[in-house]
Amino acid sequence: MSMTLVKHRNPLLSFSELSLPLPSPRSLWLAPSAAAWRARWLSSGHKFNGMSLKGLLQDDAAIRCLTSDVDEQVAHSAYLYGLAAQVWDHAQQSAILEASNDASSQLWLQSRQQKLYSSNFFSLPSHHH
């Protein structure tokens, strides 16, 4: 997504990637040994919640309610990149449909723009960015 923003190219985000679960907290990934990982796993009461980027983008409030089962920094970055991909798509569709006299096309563009403007990411506390 970074290359998309810098080079102004199509995002390389597949629909299957949207459904992958968000990663577990870094404390698990950075455990120095299997025994340390197991101890951290058991002490955290970790439960698989299956939250994905797709889920975050479908429910804007979910970004404000992340559980300890998800790496918060990765989730925020993924959400931001997911929004950027939607903005990219909206810009491409606008270029095609803006001169259209079709009322349904105009309504679709307006609803997408409103959805992007109302995103909860920009209302998160600044220490999360």
C-alpha positions as CSV (number, residue, x, y, z in Angstrom):
1,M,0.0,0.0,0.0
2,S,2.9,2.3,0.7
3,M,4.1,1.9,-3.0
4,T,0.5,2.6,-4.1
5,L,0.5,5.9,-2.2
6,V,4.0,6.9,-3.3
7,K,4.0,5.7,-6.9
8,H,0.3,6.4,-7.6
9,R,-0.4,2.8,-8.7
10,N,-3.2,0.3,-8.2
11,P,-3.2,-1.2,-4.7
12,L,-2.0,-4.8,-4.5
13,L,-4.5,-5.9,-1.9
14,S,-6.4,-9.1,-2.7
15,F,-9.9,-9.9,-1.4
16,S,-8.5,-13.1,0.2
17,E,-6.0,-11.0,2.2
18,L,-8.9,-8.9,3.6
19,S,-10.3,-12.1,5.3
20,L,-7.1,-13.2,7.0
21,P,-7.2,-12.9,10.8
22,L,-5.2,-10.0,12.2
23,P,-2.0,-11.2,13.9
24,S,-1.6,-11.9,17.6
25,P,0.2,-9.5,19.9
26,R,3.9,-9.0,19.4
27,S,4.6,-10.4,22.9
28,L,3.7,-13.8,21.4
29,W,5.6,-13.3,18.2
30,L,8.7,-12.1,20.0
31,A,8.8,-14.9,22.6
32,P,12.4,-16.1,23.0
33,S,11.5,-19.7,23.1
34,A,8.6,-22.1,22.6
35,A,8.3,-22.5,26.4
36,A,8.1,-18.7,26.8
37,W,5.5,-18.5,24.0
38,R,3.4,-21.2,25.7
39,A,3.6,-19.5,29.1
40,R,2.6,-16.2,27.6
41,W,-0.2,-17.8,25.6
42,L,-1.6,-19.6,28.6
43,S,-1.3,-16.6,31.0
44,S,-3.0,-14.2,28.5
45,G,-6.2,-16.3,28.2
46,H,-5.8,-15.8,24.5
47,K,-8.9,-16.7,22.4
48,F,-9.1,-16.7,18.7
49,N,-11.6,-14.0,17.7
50,G,-11.0,-14.1,13.9
51,M,-10.9,-10.3,13.5
52,S,-9.8,-9.4,10.0
53,L,-9.2,-6.3,8.0
54,K,-12.5,-7.0,6.3
55,G,-14.2,-6.9,9.7
56,L,-12.6,-3.6,10.6
57,L,-13.6,-2.0,7.4
58,Q,-17.2,-3.3,7.7
59,D,-17.6,-2.1,11.2
60,D,-15.8,1.2,11.8
61,A,-16.3,1.0,15.6
62,A,-14.3,-2.3,15.8
63,I,-11.0,-0.3,15.4
64,R,-11.8,1.3,18.8
65,C,-12.6,-2.0,20.5
66,L,-9.6,-4.2,19.7
67,T,-9.0,-7.0,22.2
68,S,-5.6,-8.0,23.6
69,D,-5.7,-10.9,21.2
70,V,-4.7,-8.7,18.3
71,D,-1.5,-6.7,17.6
72,E,-3.0,-3.2,17.9
73,Q,-0.2,-1.4,15.9
74,V,-0.6,-3.9,13.0
75,A,-4.4,-3.6,13.2
76,H,-4.3,0.2,13.0
77,S,-1.8,0.1,10.1
78,A,-3.9,-2.4,8.2
79,Y,-7.0,-0.4,8.8
80,L,-5.3,2.8,7.5
81,Y,-4.1,1.0,4.4
82,G,-7.5,-0.5,3.9
83,L,-9.0,3.0,4.0
84,A,-6.3,4.2,1.6
85,A,-7.3,1.4,-0.8
86,Q,-10.9,2.5,-0.6
87,V,-10.0,6.1,-1.2
88,W,-7.9,5.0,-4.2
89,D,-10.9,3.0,-5.5
90,H,-13.3,5.9,-4.9
91,A,-10.9,8.3,-6.8
92,Q,-10.8,5.9,-9.8
93,Q,-14.6,5.4,-9.8
94,S,-15.1,9.2,-9.5
95,A,-12.9,9.8,-12.5
96,I,-15.2,7.5,-14.5
97,L,-18.6,8.4,-13.1
98,E,-18.4,12.1,-12.1
99,A,-19.7,13.3,-15.5
100,S,-22.4,10.7,-15.6
101,N,-26.0,11.8,-15.6
102,D,-27.0,8.5,-13.9
103,A,-28.5,9.3,-10.5
104,S,-27.7,5.9,-9.1
105,S,-24.0,6.4,-10.0
106,Q,-23.9,9.8,-8.3
107,L,-25.7,8.5,-5.2
108,W,-23.2,5.6,-5.0
109,L,-20.2,8.1,-5.2
110,Q,-21.8,10.3,-2.5
111,S,-22.4,7.4,-0.2
112,R,-18.9,6.0,-0.6
113,Q,-17.4,9.5,0.1
114,Q,-19.6,9.9,3.2
115,K,-18.5,6.5,4.5
116,L,-14.8,7.3,4.0
117,Y,-15.3,10.7,5.7
118,S,-17.0,9.1,8.7
119,S,-14.2,6.6,9.4
120,N,-13.4,6.1,13.0
121,F,-9.6,6.0,12.4
122,F,-9.2,9.7,12.5
123,S,-10.9,9.9,15.9
124,L,-8.5,7.5,17.6
125,P,-6.1,9.0,20.2
126,S,-2.9,10.2,18.6
127,H,-0.7,7.7,20.4
128,H,-2.2,4.9,18.2
129,H,-1.0,6.4,14.9
